[in-house]
């Protein structure tokens, strides 16, 4: 596989992982605190410390998901490349 395809696969996996992580954090925040995650920075009803805590948790989980998804995509690409570079043994006579 060429480098462009590798980058596209890694980017795609990272974006999907980020979207999933966002939904997981929002769901977890709702379950733990009982109310929606603070999203609007200009909403004065949100507690500042709650917004800071949410941002910290969300950033940490997003970084974790990004790193693990990039590593997973890289390992998967390496496995695919290793399989495709093996010589095809079909039809060869054994000695």
C-alpha positions in Angstrom: 0.0 0.0 0.0 1.2 3.4 -0.7 1.8 6.2 1.9 -1.3 8.2 0.8 -3.6 5.2 1.4 -1.9 4.6 4.8 -2.5 8.2 5.8 -6.1 8.1 4.7 -6.8 4.9 6.7 -5.1 6.3 9.8 -7.0 9.6 9.5 -10.3 7.8 9.0 -9.8 5.6 12.0 -8.8 8.6 14.1 -11.8 10.7 13.1 -14.2 7.8 13.8 -12.5 7.1 17.1 -12.8 10.8 18.0 -16.6 10.8 17.2 -17.1 7.7 19.3 -15.1 9.2 22.2 -17.2 12.3 22.1 -20.4 10.4 22.4 -19.0 8.2 25.2 -17.8 11.2 27.2 -21.1 13.0 26.8 -23.0 9.9 27.8 -20.8 9.2 30.8 -21.0 12.9 31.9 -24.8 12.7 31.8 -24.8 9.5 33.8 -22.4 10.8 36.4 -23.6 14.3 36.9 -27.2 14.0 35.9 -27.2 16.8 33.3 -25.9 17.5 29.8 -22.3 18.1 29.1 -21.3 21.8 29.0 -20.9 22.6 25.3 -21.8 26.3 24.9 -18.9 28.5 26.1 -21.1 31.5 26.3 -23.8 29.9 28.4 -23.5 31.5 31.8 -25.7 28.8 33.4 -22.7 26.4 33.3 -20.5 26.2 36.4 -17.0 27.2 35.5 -15.4 24.4 37.4 -17.8 21.9 35.9 -16.8 23.2 32.4 -13.1 22.9 33.2 -13.6 19.4 34.6 -15.5 18.3 31.5 -12.9 19.8 29.2 -10.1 18.0 31.1 -11.8 14.7 31.0 -12.8 15.0 27.3 -9.3 16.1 26.3 -7.7 13.2 28.1 -10.1 10.6 26.6 -9.7 12.2 23.2 -5.9 11.9 23.4 -6.1 8.3 24.6 -8.5 7.4 21.7 -6.3 9.2 19.2 -3.1 7.5 20.2 -4.6 4.0 20.5 -6.5 4.3 17.2 -3.4 5.6 15.3 -1.3 2.8 16.7 -4.0 0.2 15.9 -4.4 1.5 12.4 -0.6 1.5 11.9 -0.3 -2.1 13.2 -3.2 -3.2 10.9 -1.5 -1.6 7.9 1.8 -3.3 8.7 0.0 -6.7 8.9 -1.7 -6.1 5.6 1.6 -5.1 4.0 3.3 -8.1 5.4 0.6 -10.4 4.0 0.7 -8.8 0.6 4.6 -9.0 0.4 4.7 -12.8 1.1 5.4 -14.8 -2.1 2.5 -16.8 -3.4 3.3 -20.5 -2.9 0.3 -21.8 -4.9 1.4 -24.0 -7.8 5.0 -24.6 -6.7 6.3 -28.1 -6.6 7.8 -29.1 -3.3 11.3 -30.3 -3.3 
